[in-house]
Amino acid sequence: MHAWVIGNWKQNPATSQDVDILLDDLLANVAKKDQTTPEVSSRCQLMVAPSFIHLADVSTRLKDSLILCAAQDISAHSPSTGAYTGDCSAQQVSDAGAKWTILGHSERRQYHQESQDCLLHKMTHAIAQDMGVVFCIGETQTQYDAKETLDVVDEQLSVIKALLAQQPDSANLLAERLIVAYEPVWAIGTGKVPTVEEVSKTHQHIKQTVAGFADSLGSMTVLYGGSVNADNADSFAADSMIDGALVGGASLKADSFLAIADAFDRASL
């Protein structure tokens, strides 16, 4: 199983020109690496998630590259079309070139009050369009302090269990098209970082829990996210329970994003 390093650009960059500059840097550096060390480049799958306004252009530029393109969200209301002003459906973002989507990010849960039912609808729509899902889970500072991390994780993972209860035949598809990203809310963009031991134990719990939902989910890919940067990536990459990283701010600079990917490349040697 190869590692994944995914860049969540959030509401960045501000302009199409800035997006092009970032893509120029990413593509040039990835191409150079692939030419010099092709055996290493294949060990870590890269993916970026631009905003909706830049999605089609980014996916077009990445079409023949080693970098995949994802959406940051999809509509919960319909997998295709409908009277849902401001929403983009799974079919629409797939048509724009995104074959994956991020779901359940803590910022969506917080600012848009996304419920478990909402996320179940979104995951169902993604699967209906054969889209891969990066499903984000994680606890708040208050929950962490109260030692409720695993309880929170279990509750959030129940969306996957609910989907399987509705669609038992989707288990094999989820085995190939589902990634779980553990992101402690208190670590996102704060500079606060849990210890590698804490993350490792939580990832082990996530893997065991998901494996209990279906036999085909016994090798779930689980990423860590939350203030991951070029300086601390090596320590996370060295742990066998951590299969990669979901990166926020550090993904907006090609050097720092690829340095994180290099850390997971080196760990796989």
Beta strands, then each sheet from edge to edge (+ up, - down):
strand 1: 3-8
strand 2: 44-49
strand 3: 67-71
strand 4: 100-103
strand 5: 132-137
strand 6: 178-182
strand 7: 221-225
strand 8: 244-247
sheet 1: 1+ 2+ 3+ 4+ 5+ 6+ 7+ 8+ 1+
end
